Amino acid sequence: MKKVLSALLILLFVLACLAACAEKDPNGNKTDTKAPEQQTQNLTTVEPEETRELTKAEIAEPYLEKLGETKYNREFTILCMQGVGNSEKEIWVENASDEPIDNAVYLRNTALFDRFGVTIVKHAVVDVNSEAQKDNKANTHSYDLIMANGPGTGLLAQNGYLLNFLELSETLNLDQPWWDPGTLRDCEINGKVYFMNGDINILDNDVTWILLFNKKLIVDFDLEEPYKLVNEGNWTLDKFYELVSCSDVSRPNPVSGEYDDGAYYGFITTNGGGLTNFLYTCDMTTVKVTDGTPEIICGLKSNAEKITNILEWCKKTVSDSHITYFSRDPVVTKNMFMENHALFYSEVLSYIVNLSDMEYDYGVLPTPKYDEKQPEYRTHVDGVGSMISIPANTPEEKKEEIATIIEAMALYSYIYVTPAYYEVTLKRKKSRDPDSSEMIDIILQSRTYDVGYIYSSSIGLADMFRQLVEQGSSGWDGAFQKAEKRANSGIRKIIKQYDKL
């Protein structure tokens, strides 16, 4: 038997050698004596096994199956902010539409009704917090879900008006991509998470801070390619300053001779959020939660030194009126950027849509890192963004039902709303190049949440950083010493309140 096998192996080897040895022409080049038609007929192409990424619907379907198809035949009422960006649109629209986001929200709500007999009802008010507290005290349970802004949600949480999401973790898959991992990672206190972000809400995407750049000016002034800097990990504060302070970029208004809104700048930004973001872009927060316990970290010696360095950088960059123009009117800075008056422009993500008619090409970037050693780019969600929370007065017998509906709403948002918002509206329709699309991926995957920012009314340190930037001051140590007592008192109060809940 061994001899037979050996003979076969030798025969196969010889045949393989013969097959490999084609005739050679006089110049030593290999030729094939077969006719072209025969060559074509004998060619065989081995196709690799087809591999593809699962669609969002395919990823979501097993989780939807686990939720079952119980017909609840009920209204599901969501309390939300009135007239704040997409605060109402993210919850309910009346009809199908040619507008991608509107249509996606309509499809999501229709899917909820078809599968679970749930009708989404929007209740929009100017003061969500007052309405939520009033309903809680009356114990009427008028609302199944609350969508207040960040600091407002923080107040509701610490005062006991919200339900702990982790109580519903058997139904809510909070570690899945239809929920934002940042809220779970950064905001769990004493084993309790009273608010989440996820694919249900789009306002949190809208108010995520980004950086835009004018491609024409990059070329005109022969500056380094920003996309390359980002991809190589070299997009840092120092590199940003090098570009915005280029002597030829900034120049006064040719009519007035002044550095006003008709001048040209390396950098323009809007509102306090764009200034506060310089803290978060450097992978810093004022408070960090470790093992469920919030701790003020911005006063630690090493961190205080870093924050002082950041403020020094802001002083030479943001406070220099020949480099940077800061306005509290977003229309002013938007128009300046559209009219080619700024190299870089810091705003929130939704402003990409506002720039769709801009004549000049622009690109999208994450805000720069502190230095090249920082492992990831970082940004934050402005406080005006909505957060998802559940009223504390939810009846015990209704908790499982509400958790099922919320999870289903998140899953259908993942299937319909996220592609419409993220892929269609931003990546294909408004964004002007594939590189910008990749940058948006980085931005939305790198958001951080600061308990000190969310609970700013009790702690106040994030506001203090912004005020120092506005003042052009780098005196963090002195300011922190004055604010430390109040901030620590705020932390102790929050922990005490959480302990009672």
Buried (B, 14 or more C-beta within 10 A) or exposed (E): EEEEEEEEEEEEEEEEEEEEEEEEEEEEEEEEEEEEEEEEEEEEEEEEEEEEEEEBBEBBBEBBEEBEEEEBEBEBBBBBBEEBBBBBBBBBBEEEEEBBBBBBBBBBBBBBBEBBEBBBBBBBBEEBBEBBBEBBEEEEBBBBBBBBBBBBBBBBBBBBBBBBBBBBEEBBBBEBBBBBBBBBEBBBBBEBBBBBBBBBBBBBBBBBBBBBBBBBBBEEBEBEBBBEBBBEBBBBBEBBBEBBBBEEBBEBBEEEEEBEBBBBBBBBBBBBBBBBBBBBBBBBBBBBBEEEEBBBBBBEEEBBEBBBBBBEBBBBBBBBBBBBBBBEEBEBBBEBBBBBBBBBBBBBBBBBBBBEEBEBBBBBBBBBBBBEEBEEBBBBBBBBBBBBBBBBBBEEEEBEBBBBBBBBBBBBBBBBBBBBBBBBBBBEEBBBBEBBBBBBEBBBEBBBBBBBBBBBEBBBBBBBBBBBBBEEBBEBEEBBEEBBEBBBEBBEBBBEBBEEB
